[in-house]
């Protein structure tokens, strides 16, 4: 539980116990595969153990890490006649596992994973390469974590970007955004 004061947290705990059966397990350390460290002025989230499981699951534990999640020169396109079809189930498992990382502690992967998820119905060998590259990227960033800090100024900031019809298949734009409250990413 989070709260402004110890007495407010205690009052909430008493109210919850009056309505529900409550078991106190102590300080929160893990939640849904996310390691949580609470400090006096910040909360740190890490999915290092989940990343290690992912790399093992997809046979990438000894891969060479890369510094970018996607190749800036790579242009993906939908399935066309003559393309080699990849294992769709394996591709979807990789993308789904990466989506959980994006939701948890790796917002830096949001654009790349979102882009690759568009090809989940008919992935080709062309799409498997970038999916493998993301796994190489997380191998190199597995010890990074997400920190939310206590901030006295409650300011809201938002940023957006779009690629203006860069999709070669249907000329749609792909856009992204980030919103921060008190210097902490919230969306």
Secondary structure, 3 states (H helix, E strand, C coil): CCCCCHHHHHHHHHHHHHHCCCCCCCCCCEECCEEEEECCCEEEEECHHHHHHHHHHCCCCCCCCCCCCCCCCCCCCCCCCCCCECCHHHHHHHHHHHHHHHHHCCHHHHHHHHHHHCCCCCCEHHHHHHHHHHHHHHHHHCCCCEEEECCCCCCEEEEEEECCCCCCCCCCCCEEEEEEECCEECC
